[in-house]
Amino acid sequence: MWSSGVFALLLAVWTVKADSCWRDTACDGHSGPAFPGTWDTYMYAPRSRDVEPRFILTLDNLSSTSYNGTVYLDGNGAQAVLDFGREVGGITSLSYAINGTGQLGLAWSESKNYIGKMSDSSNGLNGYDHPDGHLIVNFTSSSSGFYEVPLEQMRGGFRYLTLFLLTTDDAAIEINDINLEISFQPTWANLQAYQGYFYSSDDMLNKIWYSGAYTLQTNSVPVNTGRRVPFVTSGWANDGILGNGSTIIVDGAKRDRAVWPGDMGIAVPAAFYSLGELDSVKNALQVMYDFQNSDGSLPEAGPPLLQQGSDTYHMWTMIGTWTYVLYSNDTGFLSNNWGRYTAAMNIVYGKVLDSGLLNVTGTRDWARWQQGWNNSEANMLLYKTLSTGAELANLMNEAELSSSYENRARKLKTAINKHLWDLDHGAFKDNATETMLHPQDANSLAILFNVTDSEQDQAISEQLTGNWNAIGAVSPELPGQISPFISSFEIQAHFLAGQAPRALDLIRRSWGWYLNHENGTQSTVIEGYLANGTFGYRWNRGYYNDPSYTSHAHGWSAGPTSALTNFVLGLTVTGLAGSEWTLMPQFGNLTFAEGGFSTSLGKFQAAWNTAQGNDGYNVTVSTPEGTSGTVLLPLLNNTTEARVMFDGEASTWTAGTVGKLRGYVKGVGGGNHTFIVCSPWKRLRKCSPK
């Protein structure tokens, strides 16, 4: 893994080109980071859109040398593997001079496992025996020139480029000026223009936060670069139309390159708190409404794929609507789609049975093995859909409808706990008739969506750890496999249960394992992997018996990026665009953390330091004037009172609760605030920052 010094070197190397947006795309004003600082060395994003390889691998692919600008291939079968040092994606170009005749081949891969003369799989039709293959440049005579990969055959995500020579007359070729024009985050002139940041005492957590952010950049793509549907019968094609606008958020850099609303349940909060760019989100949600079916149902995936038949992804679009409006305050978007939203609510709630539970008939879902009937995960999603729908109805000044949604949510919550809670196991069952399966997804979402009480939270948090192995949480509903998507919900559930050490443990053992993996991208987050540590996620169930089909830059796995901001730093938006917010830090085993994010109202920033150990700590927060927040400061030694110096004034704070978390509570207005917290028996000056 790179040290901070190497990060700084890479940052310098990758900032030599002029700023630009993607081809003819209009820039949207993202010209630089909102919070520049030493943490910028953790960024995986280059500043420029034009990057070169960093290394050339040795013949055994086990070590590397620096790329010096020239590759020389001599004779039939000669090859070179170029390493860009991290995940990239876009259009490859090169200059050449060949002495003789033959063919130059180009192949790409995200993982070192699949380096070779055949690209890893992205098309989705070819299968293990027919991977994506390679591109060929033909030479009928000695010549020199320039080659650029056609736009429709761009590679959306890769780290390694293999160049090889095929010749019958002992030709040799010199290749220079190998360049990659990055296509992702198309409206940004400066790819390092993050509007949020995170920095803590744990170097690994910092890298994980930024790997999630960078993954989400690779997933924000030009709207005319989706995977072509119908899939091509050989090779690959990325010229599908995904929606309107200039940028849109998709599920993966290499594949599927389509809008998937379930993935957005993790990707959107993570993108907001790190990148701060919401145009991609708005365009993704709008295309789902634009392709709503006549019965009110929403597609499982956006165009050109337009997959259908999922009740859960239908509801994820609705939940995503609330999330987008919360972050953006774009009530115009809500108003324009309100009729479609209420139609979507009507069709899904129409599937609720006399028992009070949802009867799932659209059974496609994220990858779990079974779905349908009174599935608990789907019922958790319906509860969140109804409760957030009530908030949206209020924004639309429809008080009666809001009250109706709230009443339905209350009844559903009662039914969920009556029919699906398994007291003996301290967890929710997978279905009303299930006796053995207690899924990771439903139980994590139950805490996250507030379907539970505090006692249930503790039981579920403990029960979930029974699924863990050394490298992550093995999902019972997807046996033998680890899903960072569902684990992204689980870490939030542990934080909400007040189990910060447990949440941080899972982040380190799962995301830390992949980020340190010598065969991974070491810059992005993977779609999923097997419990034995191999990369063949779903290889024999839906993925064409092809382990290389797994995506290594998948936004649905970026949960730690928002979780570290929301729960470790503790800063969260709770009102439109941050008009209301909470500051509720959880220290875990860290000694300091700071971070921030931006909304249309301005910058939000916080920091804390536990240098005084059990005797005290200090916290600062800065938010735009006119906003209001609730501050919940961690208890000291489980005491119900603490001495607090608040903006220079000493007072005694007493313990209370916000949600189900307990601490010293106070409501504060916007602006800059400082809190010095000290045990009652210590003098405040003893706990002041040193």
C-alpha positions, -999 to 999 in steps of 0.1 A, spaced: 0 0 0 12 35 -7 26 57 21 15 93 24 48 104 8 41 82 -23 6 96 -24 20 131 -25 44 121 -53 15 105 -74 -6 136 -68 22 158 -82 27 135 -112 -10 134 -120 -14 172 -120 8 183 -149 -20 186 -176 -44 215 -181 -79 213 -166 -107 203 -189 -141 187 -190 -150 156 -210 -148 165 -247 -178 188 -257 -193 187 -222 -200 221 -205 -181 225 -172 -203 230 -141 -179 251 -120 -161 224 -99 -127 241 -101 -111 230 -68 -116 213 -35 -139 231 -10 -116 221 19 -80 220 7 -56 205 32 -31 177 40 -59 151 36 -58 158 -2 -28 134 -3 -54 106 2 -72 115 -31 -69 88 -58 -83 112 -84 -59 129 -107 -64 166 -113 -62 162 -151 -83 142 -175 -51 131 -194 -30 105 -176 -2 82 -185 7 47 -171 28 47 -140 46 13 -142 54 -16 -165 49 -50 -150 76 -77 -152 69 -109 -172 55 -127 -141 33 -96 -132 47 -98 -97 69 -66 -97 72 -35 -118 95 -8 -131 87 28 -138 72 36 -172 96 59 -190 73 69 -219 83 41 -244 73 5 -250 93 -16 -274 78 -50 -286 100 -72 -308 88 -103 -325 56 -124 -325 39 -127 -291 59 -99 -275 39 -81 -249 40 -54 -222 16 -48 -193 11 -12 -183 -1 -3 -149 -19 31 -143 -15 26 -105 -52 28 -98 -86 24 -114 -91 47 -145 -114 47 -174 -119 63 -208 -102 65 -242 -67 50 -247 -45 65 -274 -9 60 -285 17 68 -311 37 41 -329 64 33 -354 65 -3 -367 92 -20 -388 74 -48 -406 38 -60 -408 15 -74 -382 -11 -65 -356 -9 -46 -323 -34 -59 -297 -48 -40 -268 -66 -56 -238 -77 -41 -204 -84 -54 -169 -94 -40 -135 -78 -68 -115 -43 -83 -118 -59 -117 -118 -72 -112 -153 -42 -96 -170 -36 -110 -205 -44 -108 -242 -81 -110 -234 -98 -81 -216 -118 -89 -185 -156 -93 -191 -180 -63 -192 -204 -72 -220 -226 -97 -202 -233 -120 -231 -201 -137 -239 -194 -159 -209 -162 -175 -196 -152 -191 -229 -156 -158 -248 -145 -128 -227 -145 -93 -241 -114 -100 -261 -91 -73 -274 -88 -46 -300 -65 -50 -330 -46 -23 -350 -35 -38 -384 -2 -29 -401 2 -39 -437 36 -21 -441 62 -4 -421 47 29 -409 43 53 -381 12 70 -368 -14 76 -341 -42 53 -328 -71 61 -306 -97 36 -293 -132 43 -308 -156 60 -284 -180 31 -285 -153 7 -273 -140 28 -245 -132 9 -213 -151 24 -184 -129 9 -157 -95 -7 -157 -61 -5 -141 -40 -26 -165 -34 -23 -202 -18 -51 -221 -1 -44 -254 10 -73 -276 24 -79 -311 13 -105 -336 36 -108 -366 48 -133 -392 79 -114 -404 96 -107 -371 83 -71 -370 92 -47 -341 72 -18 -329 80 12 -308 51 27 -289 51 62 -274 28 88 -259 4 62 -243 -24 83 -229 -57 78 -212 -84 105 -216 -106 100 -185 -143 100 -193 -158 99 -159 -171 129 -138 -175 146 -172 -186 180 -161 -157 186 -137 -127 207 -149 -107 196 -119 -112 159 -109 -99 168 -74 -126 193 -67 -142 174 -38 -168 194 -19 -163 172 12 -134 156 31 -126 133 60 -94 130 80 -87 110 112 -61 93 133 -65 61 114 -46 61 81 -66 31 67 -100 46 74 -89 78 56 -79 57 25 -111 38 26 -132 70 27 -113 84 -3 -115 50 -22 -153 52 -19 -153 88 -31 -131 79 -61 -153 49 -70 -183 72 -71 -164 95 -95 -157 66 -118 -195 58 -117 -205 93 -128 -204 90 -165 -213 108 -198 -249 99 -207 -240 84 -241 -215 58 -227 -238 31 -212 -235 -5 -221 -252 -12 -255 -284 -32 -253 -290 -56 -269 -255 -68 -259 -231 -72 -288 -223 -109 -296 -186 -103 -295 -163 -78 -279 -181 -49 -261 -198 -16 -268 -204 14 -245 -225 37 -266 -259 32 -249 -280 63 -240 -285 64 -203 -306 95 -199 -307 133 -204 -282 159 -193 -244 156 -193 -237 133 -164 -255 104 -147 -246 80 -119 -244 43 -128 -237 12 -108 -201 4 -120 -173 18 -140 -166 -13 -161 -202 -28 -159 -231 -26 -159 -229 11 -167 -266 15 -161 -288 33 -135 -298 9 -107 -318 26 -79 -309 0 -52 -272 8 -57 -281 45 -52 -293 37 -17 -256 37 -7 -240 56 -36 -260 88 -33 -253 96 4 -216 87 -1 -214 109 -32 -231 138 -15 -209 138 16 -177 135 -4 -180 148 -40 -210 171 -34 -222 168 -70 -259 160 -73 -266 166 -111 -257 129 -118 -282 118 -91 -310 141 -104 -306 128 -140 -306 92 -128 -338 96 -108 -355 115 -136 -349 88 -162 -365 63 -138 -397 84 -137 -395 91 -174 -397 53 -181 -424 46 -155 -448 19 -166 -484 26 -173 -495 8 -141 -473 30 -119 -444 6 -114 -409 18 -119 -382 -1 -138 -355 -21 -119 -328 -5 -140 -327 25 -163 -323 26 -201 -311 11 -223 -313 -20 -201 -347 -12 -187 -350 -43 -166 -384 -48 -149 -400 -67 -121 -385 -55 -88 -406 -42 -59 -375 -34 -39 -358 -13 -66 -392 4 -73 -391 15 -36 -354 25 -38 -363 50 -65 -389 65 -42 -365 66 -12 -338 81 -35 -363 109 -44 -365 118 -7 -327 116 -3 -321 138 -33 -346 164 -22 -332 164 14 -297 171 1 -306 196 -27 -338 213 -16 -349 208 -52 -386 210 -46 -391 218 -83 -379 183 -92 -403 169 -66 -432 190 -79 -426 179 -116 -426 142 -106 -452 143 -78 -480 126 -99 -456 98 -109 -444 94 -73 -479 90 -59 -488 66 -86 -457 46 -76 -468 47 -40 -503 35 -49 -492 4 -68 -467 -8 -41 -490 -1 -12 -518 -19 -31 -498 -51 -24 -502 -49 14 -523 -79 27 -548 -81 56 -519 -91 78 -505 -56 73 -474 -69 55 -463 -63 19 -468 -92 -4 -438 -91 -28 -447 -100 -64 -419 -82 -82 -392 -106 -70 -360 -94 -87 -336 -79 -61 -300 -71 -54 -286 -107 -55 -302 -125 -26 -312 -160 -33 -349 -158 -25 -375 -130 -26 -413 -129 -24 -443 -133 -1 -438 -113 31 -401 -108 27 -387 -88 56 -362 -67 36 -389 -55 13 -412 -47 42 -384 -26 58 -381 -7 25 -418 -1 24 -417 14 59 -389 38 48 -408 46 16 -440 55 36 -422 75 63 -402 95 38 -432 98 16 -450 115 45 -422 141 46 -424 147 8 -462 151 10 -457 178 36 -433 196 12 -461 194 -14 -485 209 11 -506 177 11 -512 174 48 -540 148 45 -518 126 23 -489 130 46 -510 119 75 -522 89 55 -487 78 48 -477 82 84 -506 61 96 -498 34 71 -461 34 83 -472 30 119 -494 0 110 -467 -16 90 -442 -12 118 -465 -30 141 -471 -58 116 -434 -62 109 -426 -67 146 -456 -90 151 -450 -113 122 -413 -111 114 -394 -106 147 -378 -138 161 -374 -133 198 -354 -165 203 -327 -154 178 -329 -116 185 -333 -108 148 -359 -106 120 -368 -136 100 -365 -136 62 -402 -142 58 -433 -146 79 -431 -184 74 -393 -186 77 -378 -203 108 -340 -205 100 -329 -176 78 -321 -142 95 -309 -120 67 -282 -94 68 -301 -70 47 -335 -69 66 -318 -67 100 -294 -40 90 -322 -19 74 -345 -24 104 -321 -5 126 -312 20 99 -349 28 91 -360 29 128 -383 -1 128 -368 -13 161 -365 -3 197 -332 1 216 -332 -35 229 -338 -49 195 -309 -28 181 -285 -44 206 -297 -79 199 -295 -74 161 -261 -58 163 -248 -88 183 -265 -113 160 -250 -98 129 -215 -104 141 -222 -142 139 -219 -139 101 -184 -125 102 -152 -141 91 -117 -127 89 -124 -106 58 -160 -95 62 -197 -103 68 -208 -134 49 -244 -128 39 -269 -156 49 -292 -146 20 -263 -149 -5 -245 -180 9 -207 -181 7 -204 -145 -4 -196 -111 10 -216 -81 -2 -201 -47 6 -234 -33 -5 -254 -49 23 -224 -46 47 -226 -8 40 -260 -9 56 -247 -31 84 -220 -7 95 -245 21 98 -267 -2 119 -239 -8 143 -232 29 146 -269 36 153 -268 9 180 -240 29 196 -215 1 187 -188 22 170 -159 -3 177 -180 -30 161 -187 -9 130 -151 2 126 -140 -35 130 -161 -45 101 -149 -16 79 -113 -25 85 -117 -62 80 -138 -60 48 -129 -27 30 -94 -27 45 -88 -62 32 -98 -53 -4 -79 -20 -4 -47 -38 6 -52 -67 -18 -23 -70 -42 -46 -80 -70 -72 -54 -65 -73 -18 -79 -61 -4 -45 -81 27 -52 -118 17 -55 -144 -5 -38 -153 -40 -52 -188 -52 -60 -185 -83 -39 -162 -113 -33 -164 -148 -20 -160 -158 16 -128 -176 8 -112 -144 -4 -114 -150 -42 -129 -124 -66 -156 -146 -82 -186 -129 -68 -217 -146 -82 -196 -162 -109 -218 -193 -111 -251 -175 -105 -260 -149 -130 -224 -140 -140 -219 -165 -168 -194 -187 -150 -169 -158 -154 -151 -145 -123 -137 -116 -143 -172 -102 -148 -172 -88 -112 -169 -50 -110 -140 -36 -90 -154 -1 -89 -190 -4 -77 -206 26 -60 -230 4 -40 -200 -6 -19 -191 29 -9 -209 29 25 -180 37 47 -176 71 30 -209 85 42 -208 64 75 -174 78 86 -187 114 80 -222 108 96 -212 87 126 -175 90 134 -172 127 126 -209 127 135 -221 155 111 -254 148 92 -279 168 72 -314 164 87 -332 194 70 -334 206 35 -299 213 22 -286 214 58 -311 239 71 -312 215 101 -283 192 110 -270 170 138 -235 167 153 -232 133 172 -196 121 170 -186 85 180 -150 82 189 -145 44 187 -108 38 191 -97 69 172 -81 99 189 -92 126 164 -113 132 133 -123 162 112 -142 167 80 -169 185 62 -192 188 32 -210 215 12 -246 222 3 -263 251 -15 -264 269 19 -226 268 24 -199 247 41 -204 224 71 -173 214 91 -166 196 124 -136 182 143 -130 165 176 -100 154 196 -98 130 226 -63 140 237 -74 142 274 -85 105 273 -112 96 298 -110 130 315 -123 151 286 -123 160 249 -130 190 226 -153 194 196 -158 222 171 -185 227 145 -190 254 118 -222 256 99 -239 283 78 -256 311 96 -294 306 97 -292 269 101 -299 251 133 -285 219 148 -288 194 176 -255 185 193 -251 152 211 -217 149 228 -205 114 240 -208 105 277 -177 105 298 -173 74 319 -211 69 316 -217 100 338 -251 118 334 -235 152 338 -204 169 324 -187 202 327 -188 219 293 -171 251 281 -195 262 253 -181 291 232 -162 302 263 -190 300 288 -189 272 314 -220 252 322 -232 218 333 -247 196 306 -270 167 314 -275 135 295 -304 129 271 -312 111 239 -314 119 202 -331 91 184 -318 61 204 -283 75 211 -275 89 245 -251 118 253 -250 154 265 -276 173 244 -280 209 233 -296 227 204 -274 253 187 -277 278 159 -255 281 128 -221 296 130 -188 286 147 -190 267 180 -164 252 204 -171 226 231 -147 216 258 -161 186 277 -147 176 310 -156 151 338 -175 169 366 -146 164 390 -120 180 367 -114 217 362 -122 228 327 -88 243 322 -74 208 327 -94 195 297 -87 224 274 -69 216 241 -32 215 243 
